[in-house]
Structures are given as structure tokens and as C-alpha cells.
């Protein structure tokens, strides 16, 4: 699949958000739910050319992005170098096995993890693998924010809005129900919060329990 995103990167598909109200809301609310602090180390999973990564870098201590597309990572690294960004790094790797990416091991755990508009490309089993491994890389008391395509209602009922929200009808997009996200994050140990943006677009926030206090941090 990396070659598909290489082509998109070369085509200049690197904006932070699409030009629709729903995508702007998805981006803004995902960042809000991430609740980035100045001392946070953040992981941007499936970062593409780093459009969102560069925005979050303004808010945190350090951010690490990774993506399956070699061309996207090349572009992101080039921009970071040109802009002299010292708190950003990018690595090549697959979303379903982030624990295998050597560069991500520079940090034992991450305060916050963002998965923005990338998880829907994976089949369900790969999504599960990805979420389990990302959860293992999250600091106790931290949070993972997924802003993506997800079905609050059957996709077939909303065919007229597929193009607007960026859903290809299942050709390459593997959209799951919001219940799948809730139940699986609950299963691996997260407390979960949901925000619906559109019938096929939403945000899932998973909070990892603080081992010391048994609480979820705000």
C-alpha cells in the first residue's frame, strides 16, 4: 500500500485537512481531545507528509511521526530540515507493527498518541494489532486519539456524502463500526470517549489507566 501513498505525496496531498466543514471539525476536535502539554512527547501514527505533525509540534516538547510511505517521510524530513524544526522526527514503518520501528524506541513510552485519518486503511485484524501495540507504547495515564472514518450508521445510507467525507465505498477504505472501536479499546484496557462528527466520521479517545493511582488523567 505504500506505493499508493507515495503517489499521493508526490501529487502534493499534504494539507492538514480537507476543505469541508466536517474535516475541519475532525482535525480541530482531535487536537483538542489530544490535550497536548508543553512537556509531552507525542507519537503521530500514520503521519503522511507531516502536515498535522508540524502543527502539534508547536504545542509539545517533542513529536515523532511515522508512515508506510517512503516518499511521504522524505518530504516530511526535508521540510523539518528546511524549517529548522528540532523537536520533530520522522521514521518509515507500518501502522500495524509500530513496535518494530527502531526509531520509535528512542522513547520508551509516549504521553499522547494521535492516529489521524490513517487507521481506516487497515483490515480489521491489522487494526486490532495496531491498537494493541500502540497501547503498549502509551504512558500510563496517557491517551490515544483516533480521528477517522468510522460508521455510526450503515455506510450505504449515506452514499451521497461519500465523496465529501473521503470514503471510497470500500475499494481501499476499510471502515469499521464505532462499536468496534469502543469494544476493542475497552478490551485492551482503555476508558473510552466518543465524538460523532458525521454518520461516517468521528473521534475515539482511549484513556490508559494510571498504574499508581488507578485513575485516568485529564
Backbone as CSV, one residue per row, in Angstrom:
resi,resn,N_x,N_y,N_z,CA_x,CA_y,CA_z,C_x,C_y,C_z
1,UNK,0.815,-1.207,0.000,0.000,0.000,0.000,0.855,1.266,0.000
2,UNK,2.119,1.137,0.405,2.973,2.308,0.488,3.098,3.060,-0.817
3,UNK,3.110,2.328,-1.958,3.272,2.988,-3.253,2.100,3.909,-3.570
4,UNK,0.911,3.579,-3.052,-0.255,4.442,-3.274,-0.042,5.790,-2.614
5,UNK,0.450,5.747,-1.384,0.663,6.989,-0.634,1.907,7.731,-1.110
6,UNK,2.870,6.997,-1.690,3.995,7.669,-2.340,3.485,8.557,-3.469
7,UNK,2.547,8.025,-4.256,1.989,8.782,-5.384,1.214,9.993,-4.896
8,UNK,0.460,9.820,-3.809,-0.292,10.942,-3.253,0.646,12.025,-2.731
9,UNK,1.729,11.599,-2.080,2.696,12.561,-1.556,3.331,13.355,-2.684
10,UNK,3.703,12.679,-3.761,4.310,13.347,-4.905,3.324,14.281,-5.586
11,UNK,2.021,13.970,-5.427,0.983,14.811,-6.011,0.651,16.028,-5.178
12,UNK,1.298,16.132,-4.018,1.111,17.315,-3.185,-0.047,17.225,-2.231
13,UNK,-0.503,16.006,-1.912,-1.612,15.836,-0.972,-1.081,15.900,0.451
14,UNK,-0.774,17.142,0.904,-0.152,17.280,2.216,-0.798,18.312,3.103
15,UNK,-2.018,18.730,2.787,-2.701,19.707,3.622,-3.106,19.079,4.941
16,UNK,-3.307,19.915,5.962,-3.691,19.413,7.278,-5.065,18.775,7.219
17,UNK,-5.994,19.426,6.528,-7.366,18.942,6.478,-7.938,19.142,5.082
18,UNK,-8.988,18.408,4.769,-9.718,18.630,3.527,-10.592,19.867,3.674
19,UNK,-11.076,20.370,2.560,-11.796,21.648,2.575,-13.288,21.462,2.821
20,UNK,-13.647,20.679,3.827,-15.046,20.546,4.209,-15.180,20.862,5.685
21,UNK,-16.372,21.291,6.077,-16.606,21.615,7.482,-16.378,20.408,8.379
22,UNK,-16.768,19.215,7.898,-16.616,18.005,8.711,-15.154,17.687,8.977
23,UNK,-14.295,17.820,7.951,-12.885,17.512,8.138,-12.190,18.556,9.000
24,UNK,-12.599,19.807,8.868,-12.044,20.846,9.734,-12.419,20.581,11.186
25,UNK,-13.663,20.182,11.403,-14.106,19.857,12.756,-13.382,18.621,13.283
26,UNK,-13.189,17.628,12.436,-12.476,16.418,12.842,-11.068,16.757,13.308
27,UNK,-10.365,17.557,12.530,-8.993,17.941,12.878,-8.958,18.759,14.169
28,UNK,-9.769,19.805,14.233,-9.758,20.682,15.404,-10.114,19.937,16.685
29,UNK,-11.112,19.078,16.608,-11.553,18.364,17.806,-10.579,17.249,18.195
30,UNK,-9.950,16.631,17.214,-8.950,15.611,17.529,-7.787,16.229,18.298
31,UNK,-7.332,17.395,17.857,-6.247,18.091,18.559,-6.702,18.519,19.953
32,UNK,-7.940,18.973,20.054,-8.480,19.353,21.363,-8.503,18.159,22.314
33,UNK,-8.976,17.014,21.841,-9.040,15.818,22.676,-7.640,15.310,23.038
34,UNK,-6.673,15.549,22.171,-5.306,15.118,22.454,-4.746,15.850,23.668
35,UNK,-5.197,17.103,23.842,-4.842,17.901,25.027,-3.329,17.903,25.267
36,UNK,-2.609,18.390,24.278,-1.150,18.353,24.315,-0.599,19.379,25.304
37,UNK,0.359,18.920,26.119,1.043,19.801,27.052,2.447,20.123,26.579
38,UNK,3.034,21.183,27.122,4.346,21.645,26.671,5.463,20.632,26.911
39,UNK,5.274,19.743,27.892,6.302,18.750,28.205,6.008,17.388,27.574
40,UNK,4.934,17.285,26.808,4.529,15.997,26.254,5.424,15.543,25.106
41,UNK,5.631,14.228,25.056,6.226,13.580,23.896,5.080,12.848,23.188
42,UNK,4.861,13.201,21.920,3.684,12.739,21.171,4.114,11.844,20.019
43,UNK,3.309,10.825,19.750,3.514,9.949,18.592,2.389,10.185,17.598
44,UNK,2.742,10.477,16.347,1.774,10.668,15.271,1.852,9.454,14.353
45,UNK,0.879,8.558,14.489,0.900,7.267,13.793,0.200,7.366,12.442
46,UNK,0.940,7.095,11.376,0.392,7.262,10.031,0.373,8.724,9.662
47,UNK,1.511,9.383,9.782,1.588,10.854,9.715,1.569,11.418,8.309
48,UNK,1.731,10.582,7.277,1.800,11.114,5.921,2.993,12.039,5.758
49,UNK,2.780,13.168,5.114,3.861,14.134,4.912,4.067,15.043,6.109
50,UNK,3.342,14.784,7.180,3.584,15.501,8.433,2.811,16.783,8.628
51,UNK,1.765,17.009,7.843,1.007,18.259,7.964,0.486,18.466,9.383
52,UNK,-0.117,17.433,9.958,-0.632,17.528,11.328,0.519,17.525,12.329
53,UNK,1.549,16.742,12.043,2.712,16.645,12.924,3.317,18.020,13.185
54,UNK,3.485,18.807,12.144,4.098,20.129,12.288,3.227,21.058,13.129
55,UNK,1.919,20.919,13.039,1.022,21.750,13.842,1.126,21.379,15.318
56,UNK,1.142,20.094,15.620,1.205,19.655,17.013,2.571,19.965,17.620
57,UNK,3.610,19.986,16.777,4.956,20.299,17.263,5.021,21.678,17.921
58,UNK,4.106,22.556,17.547,4.067,23.904,18.149,3.595,23.858,19.599
59,UNK,2.978,22.750,19.991,2.334,22.655,21.302,3.081,21.767,22.284
60,UNK,3.981,20.901,21.806,4.562,19.869,22.669,6.082,19.986,22.751
61,UNK,6.652,19.175,23.613,8.113,19.133,23.768,8.769,18.456,22.568
62,UNK,8.195,17.317,22.154,8.763,16.566,21.037,7.664,15.711,20.409
63,UNK,7.745,15.545,19.091,6.778,14.692,18.404,7.503,13.809,17.399
64,UNK,7.067,12.557,17.339,7.638,11.573,16.426,6.541,11.099,15.490
65,UNK,6.762,11.212,14.199,5.796,10.740,13.216,6.350,9.559,12.443
66,UNK,5.461,8.652,12.053,5.898,7.553,11.187,4.820,7.244,10.164
67,UNK,5.252,6.678,9.040,4.322,6.372,7.958,4.906,5.271,7.082
68,UNK,4.027,4.569,6.374,4.434,3.488,5.485,5.006,4.007,4.171
69,UNK,4.715,5.270,3.847,5.138,5.839,2.572,6.535,6.438,2.665
70,UNK,7.458,5.860,1.935,8.840,6.347,1.921,8.906,7.785,1.396
71,UNK,8.099,8.074,0.376,8.113,9.417,-0.214,7.547,10.453,0.760
72,UNK,6.495,10.081,1.487,5.931,10.994,2.480,6.945,11.323,3.561
73,UNK,7.668,10.324,4.032,8.677,10.549,5.066,9.820,11.404,4.537
74,UNK,10.200,11.185,3.282,11.250,12.014,2.687,10.830,13.483,2.662
75,UNK,9.596,13.727,2.247,9.088,15.099,2.181,9.009,15.716,3.570
76,UNK,8.528,14.944,4.541,8.403,15.456,5.912,9.769,15.786,6.498
77,UNK,10.735,14.918,6.298,12.087,15.171,6.815,12.709,16.389,6.158
78,UNK,12.486,16.523,4.864,13.034,17.666,4.132,12.460,18.975,4.669
79,UNK,11.150,18.992,4.927,10.521,20.197,5.469,11.053,20.517,6.863
80,UNK,11.204,19.483,7.710,11.716,19.703,9.064,13.123,20.300,9.023
81,UNK,13.922,19.820,8.092,15.284,20.340,7.951,15.276,21.777,7.454
82,UNK,14.443,22.052,6.457,14.371,23.395,5.887,13.888,24.414,6.907
83,UNK,12.948,23.989,7.767,12.376,24.904,8.752,13.135,24.898,10.078
84,UNK,14.163,24.063,10.167,14.976,24.016,11.374,14.221,23.522,12.599
85,UNK,13.296,22.582,12.391,12.496,22.055,13.498,13.292,20.983,14.239
86,UNK,13.635,21.265,15.483,14.458,20.354,16.258,13.642,19.415,17.134
87,UNK,12.349,19.668,17.267,11.519,18.822,18.130,10.616,17.875,17.334
88,UNK,10.999,17.623,16.074,10.236,16.721,15.207,11.187,15.696,14.608
89,UNK,10.743,14.442,14.558,11.484,13.432,13.813,10.501,12.516,13.097
90,UNK,10.947,11.951,11.990,10.087,11.099,11.171,10.785,9.773,10.879
91,UNK,9.981,8.700,10.872,10.516,7.365,10.614,9.591,6.599,9.670
92,UNK,10.191,5.703,8.912,9.456,4.848,7.987,9.019,3.579,8.711
93,UNK,7.735,3.214,8.586,7.272,1.996,9.223,5.782,1.789,9.052
94,UNK,5.336,0.591,9.396,3.953,0.196,9.170,3.093,0.444,10.407
95,UNK,1.867,0.881,10.171,0.940,1.199,11.249,0.576,-0.032,12.068
96,UNK,0.552,-1.207,11.427,0.148,-2.410,12.150,1.252,-2.984,13.036
97,UNK,2.488,-2.501,12.879,3.568,-3.001,13.739,4.523,-1.873,14.137
98,UNK,4.024,-0.864,14.838,4.880,0.264,15.229,6.002,-0.137,16.175
99,UNK,5.813,-1.231,16.915,6.843,-1.681,17.855,8.086,-2.197,17.143
100,UNK,7.995,-2.421,15.824,9.136,-2.909,15.052,9.958,-1.766,14.450
101,UNK,9.529,-0.535,14.634,10.216,0.625,14.057,11.291,1.087,15.039
102,UNK,12.541,0.912,14.664,13.648,1.180,15.582,13.649,2.618,16.089
103,UNK,13.351,3.562,15.207,13.394,4.968,15.602,12.412,5.338,16.691
104,UNK,11.320,4.588,16.795,10.319,4.898,17.821,10.778,4.467,19.199
105,UNK,11.803,3.631,19.250,12.289,3.128,20.527,13.190,4.123,21.250
106,UNK,13.422,5.286,20.620,14.180,6.339,21.304,13.452,6.812,22.555
107,UNK,12.120,6.630,22.553,11.302,6.946,23.723,10.632,5.653,24.178
108,UNK,10.763,5.355,25.465,10.194,4.113,25.990,8.678,4.113,25.882
109,UNK,8.062,5.252,26.233,6.617,5.422,26.128,6.309,6.845,25.679
110,UNK,5.070,7.053,25.231,4.638,8.363,24.748,3.482,8.872,25.615
111,UNK,3.466,10.197,25.838,2.394,10.803,26.643,1.063,10.778,25.911
112,UNK,1.113,11.049,24.610,-0.095,11.102,23.790,0.200,10.431,22.446
113,UNK,-0.800,9.775,21.887,-0.669,9.171,20.565,-1.849,9.612,19.706
114,UNK,-1.552,10.104,18.515,-2.583,10.506,17.562,-2.582,9.555,16.373
115,UNK,-3.771,9.090,15.990,-3.943,8.287,14.773,-5.004,9.020,13.951
116,UNK,-4.556,9.843,13.011,-5.466,10.731,12.293,-5.591,10.332,10.825
117,UNK,-6.796,9.943,10.438,-7.113,9.594,9.052,-6.156,8.554,8.477
118,UNK,-5.820,7.535,9.254,-4.907,6.508,8.750,-5.358,5.089,9.085
119,UNK,-5.996,4.887,10.221,-6.344,3.534,10.659,-7.331,2.858,9.713
120,UNK,-8.176,3.641,9.050,-9.213,3.056,8.189,-8.649,2.337,6.971
121,UNK,-7.376,2.528,6.686,-6.774,1.834,5.547,-6.481,0.363,5.849
122,UNK,-6.502,-0.021,7.126,-6.119,-1.378,7.510,-7.320,-2.310,7.612
123,UNK,-7.141,-3.588,7.252,-8.182,-4.589,7.549,-8.378,-4.689,9.067
124,UNK,-9.507,-5.260,9.486,-9.855,-5.251,10.910,-8.788,-5.898,11.790
125,UNK,-8.267,-7.047,11.385,-7.257,-7.713,12.205,-6.019,-6.845,12.367
126,UNK,-5.629,-6.160,11.299,-4.470,-5.269,11.376,-4.764,-4.061,12.266
127,UNK,-6.004,-3.584,12.230,-6.389,-2.505,13.148,-6.198,-2.948,14.590
128,UNK,-6.657,-4.153,14.884,-6.529,-4.680,16.244,-5.069,-4.784,16.650
129,UNK,-4.237,-5.317,15.756,-2.805,-5.423,16.040,-2.200,-4.047,16.299
130,UNK,-2.569,-3.088,15.460,-2.049,-1.740,15.597,-2.432,-1.119,16.939
131,UNK,-3.706,-1.242,17.316,-4.162,-0.623,18.561,-3.531,-1.268,19.788
132,UNK,-3.354,-2.592,19.754,-2.698,-3.275,20.870,-1.269,-2.763,21.039
133,UNK,-0.551,-2.643,19.931,0.851,-2.237,20.004,1.005,-0.755,20.342
134,UNK,0.124,0.071,19.811,0.157,1.489,20.179,-0.167,1.672,21.661
135,UNK,-1.127,0.902,22.147,-1.478,0.958,23.571,-0.270,0.616,24.442
136,UNK,0.525,-0.361,24.025,1.698,-0.762,24.797,2.767,0.323,24.819
137,UNK,2.699,1.259,23.857,3.680,2.338,23.767,3.201,3.613,24.461
138,UNK,1.998,3.561,25.036,1.385,4.721,25.675,1.694,4.729,27.161
139,UNK,2.083,5.886,27.670,2.387,6.028,29.093,1.125,5.821,29.933
140,UNK,1.230,5.152,31.080,0.072,5.074,31.992,-0.441,6.480,32.310
141,UNK,-1.747,6.652,32.199,-2.342,7.978,32.377,-2.414,8.776,31.088
142,UNK,-1.864,8.214,29.999,-1.875,8.907,28.713,-3.137,8.613,27.928
143,UNK,-3.171,9.118,26.704,-4.365,8.919,25.870,-3.988,8.717,24.413
144,UNK,-4.825,7.958,23.713,-4.702,7.767,22.280,-5.960,8.328,21.627
145,UNK,-5.780,9.144,20.614,-6.902,9.789,19.922,-6.935,9.305,18.474
146,UNK,-8.061,8.729,18.098,-8.273,8.252,16.733,-9.318,9.148,16.077
147,UNK,-8.928,9.895,15.077,-9.852,10.723,14.304,-9.917,10.175,12.893
148,UNK,-11.067,9.607,12.516,-11.044,8.834,11.276,-12.454,8.528,10.777
149,UNK,-12.489,7.857,9.630,-13.720,7.260,9.145,-14.142,6.154,10.098
150,UNK,-15.393,6.169,10.518,-15.967,5.106,11.340,-17.480,5.194,11.194
151,UNK,-18.147,4.063,11.228,-19.575,4.027,10.917,-20.428,4.124,12.180
152,UNK,-21.099,5.258,12.329,-22.123,5.414,13.360,-23.455,4.867,12.838
153,UNK,-23.565,4.849,11.507,-24.733,4.313,10.814,-24.239,3.546,9.593
154,UNK,-25.056,2.692,8.984,-24.614,1.930,7.806,-24.156,2.858,6.680
155,UNK,-22.959,2.631,6.137,-22.434,3.484,5.064,-23.362,3.617,3.866
156,UNK,-24.085,2.551,3.528,-24.962,2.584,2.355,-26.066,3.633,2.487
157,UNK,-26.394,4.004,3.712,-27.425,5.018,3.925,-26.922,6.427,3.645
158,UNK,-25.614,6.558,3.392,-25.029,7.892,3.225,-24.151,7.978,1.983
159,UNK,-24.571,7.302,0.939,-23.795,7.282,-0.296,-23.583,8.690,-0.859
160,UNK,-24.548,9.562,-0.683,-24.458,10.908,-1.255,-23.338,11.742,-0.629
161,UNK,-22.855,11.335,0.529,-21.802,12.108,1.191,-20.443,11.413,1.174
162,UNK,-20.333,10.270,0.485,-19.067,9.536,0.455,-17.915,10.392,-0.073
163,UNK,-18.133,11.063,-1.181,-17.077,11.867,-1.781,-16.681,13.009,-0.854
164,UNK,-17.668,13.624,-0.248,-17.425,14.775,0.628,-16.556,14.412,1.822
165,UNK,-16.782,13.232,2.398,-16.014,12.859,3.587,-14.779,12.013,3.261
166,UNK,-14.589,11.690,1.982,-13.392,10.961,1.581,-13.467,9.466,1.755
167,UNK,-14.654,8.890,1.590,-14.821,7.435,1.677,-14.996,6.871,0.278
168,UNK,-14.231,5.828,-0.058,-14.274,5.297,-1.425,-15.219,4.115,-1.593
169,UNK,-16.081,3.889,-0.617,-17.075,2.832,-0.730,-16.533,1.440,-0.474
170,UNK,-15.338,1.356,0.082,-14.770,0.062,0.416,-13.746,-0.462,-0.572
171,UNK,-13.397,0.338,-1.592,-12.390,-0.107,-2.562,-11.036,-0.275,-1.884
172,UNK,-10.641,0.722,-1.128,-9.406,0.631,-0.332,-9.653,0.990,1.136
173,UNK,-10.738,1.694,1.407,-11.071,2.089,2.778,-11.811,0.959,3.484
174,UNK,-11.316,0.568,4.654,-11.961,-0.497,5.433,-12.596,0.121,6.669
175,UNK,-13.782,0.634,6.510,-14.451,1.348,7.590,-15.072,0.345,8.564
176,UNK,-14.899,0.613,9.869,-15.470,-0.236,10.909,-16.547,0.540,11.653
177,UNK,-17.391,-0.186,12.363,-18.412,0.474,13.167,-17.764,1.153,14.367
178,UNK,-18.391,2.182,14.869,-17.876,2.842,16.069,-17.884,1.882,17.246
179,UNK,-18.837,0.948,17.262,-18.884,-0.048,18.340,-17.631,-0.916,18.353
180,UNK,-17.094,-1.213,17.178,-15.845,-1.980,17.113,-14.744,-1.250,17.855
181,UNK,-14.601,0.051,17.584,-13.548,0.838,18.229,-13.749,0.884,19.747
182,UNK,-14.975,1.103,20.169,-15.262,1.183,21.601,-14.947,-0.138,22.294
183,UNK,-15.479,-1.226,21.749,-15.327,-2.525,22.392,-13.877,-2.985,22.409
184,UNK,-13.153,-2.714,21.321,-11.772,-3.191,21.300,-10.890,-2.373,22.231
185,UNK,-11.077,-1.065,22.272,-10.288,-0.249,23.198,-10.628,-0.586,24.648
186,UNK,-11.891,-0.855,24.916,-12.270,-1.333,26.248,-11.571,-2.649,26.565
187,UNK,-11.530,-3.534,25.575,-10.944,-4.852,25.759,-9.458,-4.777,26.133
188,UNK,-8.721,-3.841,25.523,-7.287,-3.756,25.810,-6.989,-2.886,27.023
189,UNK,-8.033,-2.318,27.644,-7.829,-1.640,28.920,-8.075,-0.150,28.955
190,UNK,-8.658,0.405,27.918,-8.889,1.853,27.865,-10.289,2.229,28.325
191,UNK,-10.386,3.347,29.008,-11.657,4.037,29.162,-11.861,4.816,27.865
192,UNK,-13.090,4.937,27.383,-13.313,5.444,26.033,-14.320,6.594,26.012
193,UNK,-14.012,7.581,25.183,-14.918,8.701,24.923,-15.091,8.818,23.407
194,UNK,-16.325,9.119,22.972,-16.647,9.177,21.541,-17.202,10.549,21.176
195,UNK,-16.807,11.028,19.998,-17.447,12.220,19.432,-17.834,11.926,17.985
196,UNK,-19.086,12.151,17.675,-19.580,11.967,16.304,-19.475,13.286,15.543
197,UNK,-18.819,13.244,14.399,-18.696,14.411,13.528,-19.700,14.308,12.378
198,UNK,-19.862,13.088,11.883,-20.717,12.774,10.741,-21.127,11.322,10.928
199,UNK,-22.108,10.867,10.203,-22.532,9.467,10.310,-21.392,8.493,10.031
200,UNK,-20.379,8.949,9.260,-19.255,8.081,8.907,-17.909,8.676,9.324
201,UNK,-17.920,9.590,10.255,-16.692,10.285,10.644,-16.760,10.617,12.128
202,UNK,-15.707,10.270,12.869,-15.761,10.554,14.295,-14.412,10.465,14.979
203,UNK,-14.455,10.653,16.298,-13.252,10.641,17.129,-13.466,9.668,18.279
204,UNK,-12.471,8.822,18.495,-12.469,7.921,19.638,-11.246,8.261,20.482
205,UNK,-11.467,8.485,21.771,-10.368,8.772,22.690,-10.261,7.619,23.680
206,UNK,-9.085,7.012,23.738,-8.843,5.938,24.697,-7.897,6.421,25.782
207,UNK,-8.305,6.296,27.023,-7.500,6.732,28.166,-6.885,5.512,28.848
208,UNK,-5.573,5.532,29.023,-4.886,4.418,29.672,-4.784,4.670,31.171
209,UNK,-5.144,3.675,31.943,-5.184,3.829,33.397,-3.798,4.106,33.964
210,UNK,-3.754,5.035,34.923,-2.544,5.330,35.672,-2.308,4.189,36.659
211,UNK,-1.201,3.484,36.522,-0.946,2.306,37.357,-0.858,2.646,38.842
212,UNK,-0.298,3.800,39.141,-0.068,4.162,40.543,-1.358,4.504,41.263
213,UNK,-2.230,5.273,40.572,-3.426,5.779,41.240,-4.713,5.102,40.764
214,UNK,-4.607,4.329,39.681,-5.814,3.667,39.155,-6.808,4.653,38.577
215,UNK,-6.303,5.786,38.091,-7.171,6.837,37.569,-6.762,7.176,36.147
216,UNK,-7.658,7.871,35.450,-7.371,8.378,34.124,-7.119,9.871,34.254
217,UNK,-5.953,10.316,33.784,-5.605,11.727,33.892,-6.393,12.542,32.881
218,UNK,-6.649,13.806,33.194,-7.335,14.713,32.283,-6.352,15.290,31.272
